[in-house]
Amino acid sequence: MLAFGMRLGNDPRVLVTTTPRPVKLVRELLADQGSGVVVTRGTSYENRTNVPRQVFQRIQRYEGTRLGRQELLAELLEDVPGALWSRGLLDATRWPHEKPLPELIRVVVAIDPATTSGEDSDETGIIVAGKDARGHGYVLADCSGRYQPAEWAKTAIAAYHTHEADQIVAEVNAGGEMVQATLRMIDPKIPFKAVHASRGKVVRAQPVAQIYEEGRGHHVGSFAKLEDQMAEFTIDFDRDAFGYSPDRVDALVWALTDLLITPMKGEGIFELYRQQAAAITAAKAQREEEPAPMPQPGSMEWFAMMKKRQAAQSAE
């Protein structure tokens, strides 16, 4: 109907302003960009001076979400057919920022190291994740990027200390002993676990995607680059076709696999100790809240209490 309305005159033109939703018309217009179609984008931040402050404060809470990227940043977001994760699923399972995070019983930093470093090199995936006693996983940070070996080691170790993690998990297929040696060079005492990729990326990722489908995988905050990779990660992912390696997704898969899929050796006894420690802490807190019982008159404790009272009265 838009095209039918452009029949009059020698040079009919139309100006269309819209939120870039992935409908057929918008995709066709973007595909014709440069051949009769001019596309101009603008974000809500560019119009900030014309929007009431209280309104802008309300809409800012959508920063980093799919809705925010579409409505605030004018990004065209499409779910890739066959992707293991959809953007809608990631938003639906995202942990609300106003809701307190549950107690995490284990936290790991997972690394998918790049074999080279440079402008055109793959990224080193570094993801921090934890799990609670219910078997839910929480992505706490994405520290991925293009680093020199010493830089990614320092970044991972800093994340380990910042989030009080229990262990660093790293894929060693390509780097071999170099990965552990690089970490030990920065911190000789860092707890380290090497993992080997004996199966393909998609096979490893499918059980982790199932965790999200079950509502047990949560992003604490928004991780735009990680979520872009997740939403494009298909069962037939072709690195050459997409032009990059999904290193952030790889690190995410290693983290949640270690936490929720692969049982940790001796995990049962660690869980027993955790429960016993929690019970001792709760009992101690309850004792501290309860008033101390009055000593029996004439007992040693009673005479000591009276002596303290007399001393306090004399001091006054």
N, C-alpha and C positions, 0 to 999 in steps of 0.2 A: 504493500500500500504506500510505503514511503517513496518507492520508485515511481509509482503511478502518479504521484502528486508532483512530479518534476517534468511535466510534458510541455509547459508553456515557456516561450522565450527562446533565445538563441544560446544562452549559457545558464541554464537553471542550476541553482546551488541550494544547499540546505545546511543548516547548522544543527548538529545533534549534540545535546549535553546529556550525559547519563552516567550512572555508576557502571563500571565495566564488569557486568555479569557475563558469564560464559555462554550466552545465548547465541544462536546461529547467526543472527544479523550482526552482532558485535564481532564475532570471529571473522565473518566475511569482510566487514569493513577494515579490520586490522590486516587481513590478508591482502587487501587492495591498496594498502598504504604505499604512497609513492606513485600510484597510477590513478590519479583522480581523487584520492582520499588523503587528507592531511589530518594527522592525529596530534592533538595537544593534550597533555596531561597536567593535572594540578592536584596537589594534596590539600587536605583540610588545614594543614599547618600554614600554608601560604595565605589562607583566608582568616587566620586567627584573629587579626585585629578587628574583623567585622562580626565576630561571633561573641555573644555574651560570655563572660568568664565562667559563670556557673554551668552554662551549657557545655562549654569545652571541657570543664573538669569532669562532667558526667560521661562524655564520650571517650575521654582519654583512657578509661578503664579497659577499653577494647583494644588497646595497643598490643600488637603482637599476635592477636587472634586472627583467625581467617576473616571474620567480619570486619575487624579493624583494618586489616591489610587491603581489603576490598573498598570499604567505605572511607577510610581516612587517607590511605596512600594511593588509591586509584589503581591497584594492581588487578590484573585479570588472572584469576586463579581457577585452574581446571583440575579435576581429578582425572588421573590417567587410568584408562581402562585396564583392569588386571593388576592394579597396584595392591600390594599387601596391606597398605594403610590408606585410608581416605582422610581428607582434611576434616570432614565432619566427625569421623571417629575420634580423631586427635582432640578436637574441641570438646566433644562430649565427655571424654575421659580426663580432661585437664583438671588439675587440682585447683579449686577456687582459692584465689589469693587471700581472701578474708578468712579462710578456714584454717585453723591450726594444723600443722603437719603432725601425724601420729608419731609415736616413738619408733625410731628405726633400730632394728636389732642388728643390722649389718649394712655396711656401706663399702663400695669398691670404686676404684678408678680404673676404667678400661681404656687400653691404648691399642689402636690399629696403626702402627708406624709406617710412614712412607719410606721407600727404599732409597729415594734421592731427595735432594733439596734444591730448590730454585723456583723461578717464577712460573714455570710450566709443570712443576712437579705435582704429584698428588698431595692432598692434605694428610696430615697425621690426625686421625680421629682420637679425641680424648673426651670421654663421657664419664660423669660422676652419677652413680645411681645407688639407691638403697632399697631395702625391703623392710616391711613391718611384720609383726607376728601373725597377721592374717594371710600372708602370702601375696601381698600387693607390692608392686614395684614402683619406684618413684625416680624419675630423671631429675637430678638436682642441678646439673650444670653441663654446658657444652663448651669445652675449652679448645676445640679443634682449630687447626690452622696450618699454614705452611711454615715449618720451622726447620732450623738446623737441628741435628741430633741432640746437642746439648740443650737447646732451647726447649724442645718438646719434653725432654726429661725434667728440666726445671719446672716447666708448666704443670706436668703431671704430679710431681712431688709437692708443689705448692697447693694443688687441688686436694691432694691426699691430706695435708695438714689442715687446710682451711675447713674441710668437711669432716675432719676427724674420722677418716676412712680406716677400714681394717686391713685393706690389701690393695695392691696394684696388680691388675690382670692385663697381660699383653700378648698379642699374637706374635709368634716367633717364626712363622713359616719362612718369611723372606729374610729377616734380619738375624735369625739364629741366636747365638750367644751374645751378639752385639747389643741387642735390646736390653738384656739384663745388665751387661757390663756398663752401658751408658747410664742406666739408672743408678747402679752402685757407685759410679764415679761421683755422682752428685750427693747421694746419701747411702753409705755402705750398709745401713741397718734397715733399709726400707723393706717391708714384707712384699714379696714378689711371687707371682704365679704365672708360669708360662702356659699358653694354650696353643694348640695346633689345629689348623683348619684341615680336617680330613674329609670334609664334605663341601659342596659348593655353597656360595653365598645365600642363594635362595633357600636351599634346604635348611641351612642354619637359621635363617630369618623366620621361617614359617611358624615354628613353635612360639617365637617371641610375638609375632603378629597375633597369634591366637590369645596370648595373654591380654592384649588390648581388646580383642573381641569379647573377652569374658569380663571386661571392665576392671581388670586388675593392673593395668599399666597406666601410669599418670605422669604428666609433665608438670612439674612445679614451676610455673611460669611459661613463657613462650620461647621457643628456640627455632627461629624462622628458617635458618639454613638447614638444620637437622630435619625439620618437618618437610621442607621442600624435597629433600632426598628421600624421605620416607614415602611421600605422596607420589613419587615417580618410580619407586622401586617395584618393578613388576616381576612376575614369575619367569619372564624371558628377558630380564634386564641385560642390555647390551652396552658395555662400557664405550665402545667405539661410536655407537649411535647417539648416546647421550653426551659424550665428550668429557666424561669425568668418571672417577671411581668413587663409589658411595662410602667413603671412609668413615663418615660420621655414623652412618647406619651400621657399618661393621662394628664400630666400637660400642654402639648401643646394644647390638646383638650379643657381643661378648659379655657386657656388663650384666644384662638381664638373664642371660643363660647361666652365668656363674651364680647369680643370686637365687633364681627361681626354677631353673630347669635341671642343672647338673647338681646333684647332692654333694655338699661339702663333706669331706672325710671327717668323721667324728662329730657331725653336726648335732646329733642327738644329745651327746653329753654337754655340748656347749649350750644347747637350749635348756637343758636341765639346770645347769649352773646359772643361766640368766634368770630363770623363773625363781630359783632359790634366792638369788641376790635381790630380786624385786620384792619377794616376800619379806626378807630381812629388813630391807629399807622401809617398807610399809609398816611393819611392826614397830620399828624404831621411831618412826614419825608419830605413830599412834601413842606410844609411851610418852613421848615428849609433850604431846597435847594434853594428856591426862594429868590432873593435879596429883602431887605427891601425897601419899596417905599420911595421916597424922600419927606420930609415934605414940606408943602406949605410955601413959603417965608412970614415972618411976623408972623407965628404961634408960639405958645409956643414951639412946638417940634423943629422948625427951630432955634429959639434963643438958645435952649439947645444944639443943634448940633454945632452951631457956637461957643458957649462957650467952648465946649469940644475940638474943633479944635484949638482955641486960646491957651488953656491950654497946649495942646500937642506941639504946636509950641514953646511956652515959655520954655517948659521943654527941647526941643532940643537945 
